[in-house]
Amino acid sequence: MNLGLDLQGGSYLLLELNRAALLNERLESVRKQGATHRRLDNGGNGVRGR
């Protein structure tokens, strides 16, 4: 985390993020949710629907 001062004596906080890691985490979450919904749609029998 970077901290800095502006020229008027205040302070600001600079937030950085790793976009690739964030996107990968989000895609993995969506994938897991889809797998869960497929299982529930098939009555939990583990058979994949089409």
Secondary structure by P-SEA (a helix, b strand, c coil): cccccccccbbbbbbbbcaaaaaaaaaaaaaaaaaaaaaaaacccccccc
